[in-house]
Amino acid sequence: MQRQAILTANRIVVKIGTHSLLNDQNKINYYRIDRLALALSTLIQQGKEVILVTSGAIGVGSVQMGLQARPTEMAYQQATAAVGQVALMNLYSRSFNYYKQYIGQILLTRDIIDFPDSYNNYKNAMNALLSQQILPIINENDAVAVDEMDHQTRFGDNDTLSALVASTMDADLLILLTDVDGFYNDNPKKNPNAVKFDVLTEVSDDLMAMAKGDVSAFSTGGMETKLIAASEALKEGQMTAIMSSDDPMQILELMQGEAIGTLFMPESLLK
């Protein structure tokens, strides 16, 4: 019953990280991308409005260019991101096209959100895509958004970006796909007695302290940033689910109220 409100979620933001797009050999995980495309296409066919926030430009670019490691110099990171963004969208285009689902790309920097004119343009474009059952795929514009610029252009990480997208687009639910199947009170890979939280209504200092421990060491982007994103969503009255990216088709089970991952839910939705 605690998860009943998720059945009414209509506008959904899904975030997937770089490590979820690659396999253990740092190769493209085609199967996972295909399952993600099928799951999100199914949701749209069911009448849901879905937005995908993706990482992976530098990671996929590195794979495409045959690099053994992520570049360290900023200019080469930017160049790799430029290559990777094209390759990443080609991957998504092929997968979603198989399920007859149109997609559109939007690259963001923080100043687009901060300035009223560009913010309105972003909102108008997003709402136009959603009204036509087109899936917006959002990534940070890593080719130009760098910390050294005079004005702040970076979001910091795509967990933060996804929470901001959820907020600005009035989403009902934010789904954070990662390499663990929820939020635990300890590292389940080291502690077999670790307990996974099912439903939480706040992000307390104690929970943040847990996220800073070992449990974040194997989590894409860090569990701490995911709790921060969940906290921001709660302030907006929005739900957040942290769940495994191993089988993106589980998103459909989550949306049916099944006990998938950890769900952060405003207390008002429990009543």
PyMOL commands that set and color helices and strands:
alter all, ss='L'
color gray80, all
select helices_A, chain A and resi 4-8+18-21+30-45+57-64+74-98+110-114+116-131+158-168+205-211+214-216+223-235+250-255+267-269
alter helices_A, ss='H'
color red, helices_A
select strands_A, chain A and resi 11-16+49-54+103-108+135-140+173-178+199-200+239-244+262-264
alter strands_A, ss='S'
color yellow, strands_A
deselect
rebuild
show_as cartoon
